[in-house]
Structure formats: C-alpha cells, structure tokens
Amino acid sequence: MNERPLPSIGAPAIRALAAAGVLNLDDVMRVGVTHLETLHGVGPKAIQLLTAALDE
C-alpha cells in the first residue's frame, strides 16, 4: 500500500506533526484530526488542508 503524503501545510505544522509521529495521511487518520488540533504549530489552515486531503 502506498502512503499518501501530507499536503503542503507549512513548516511549523509539518514539524509538529512529525514530532507527534504523523508523517502521512494514513497517520492523520490513525491519530485523528481532533488530536492534531491540540498540537502547537498546527493551526486552523493546516487542519483545513489536512481535512480536505483526507476527503480526496
């Protein structure tokens, strides 16, 4: 199975996600968007882009 890459969401959000072990969209689904919203560096725009990418 090919991993779906994260969308372009900005460096602070990418760093925050990586620190939480979220490296691709499958990890986002595993962890859940609700948890990611609590991470410092992951703002509303990043959440919007991640949610849109999951809906594709």
C-alpha positions in Angstrom: 0.0 0.0 0.0 1.4 3.4 -1.0 1.5 6.0 1.8 -0.4 9.2 0.9 1.8 12.2 1.6 0.8 15.2 3.6 -0.3 18.2 1.7 1.8 21.4 1.7 0.7 22.8 5.1 3.7 24.9 6.2 6.9 24.1 8.1 5.7 24.7 11.7 2.8 22.3 11.2 5.0 19.7 9.4 7.4 19.8 12.4 4.6 19.5 14.9 3.1 16.5 13.1 6.5 14.8 12.7 7.1 15.2 16.4 3.8 13.5 17.1 4.7 10.7 14.7 2.4 11.8 11.9 4.3 11.5 8.6 1.5 10.9 6.1 -2.3 11.0 5.7 -2.7 7.5 6.9 -1.1 8.6 10.2 -3.5 11.5 10.3 -6.4 9.1 10.1 -4.9 6.9 12.7 -4.3 9.7 15.2 -7.4 11.8 14.3 -7.8 15.4 13.4 -9.2 16.3 16.8 -5.9 15.4 18.5 -3.9 17.2 15.8 -5.8 20.4 16.6 -4.3 20.4 20.1 -0.7 20.5 18.8 1.3 23.7 18.9 2.1 24.7 15.4 -1.0 23.1 13.8 -3.4 25.9 13.1 -6.8 26.1 11.5 -5.4 26.4 8.0 -3.4 23.3 8.4 -6.4 21.4 9.8 -8.5 22.6 6.8 -5.8 21.4 4.3 -5.5 18.0 6.1 -9.2 17.5 6.2 -9.5 18.4 2.5 -6.7 16.0 1.6 -8.4 13.2 3.6 -11.6 13.8 1.7 -9.9 13.3 -1.7 
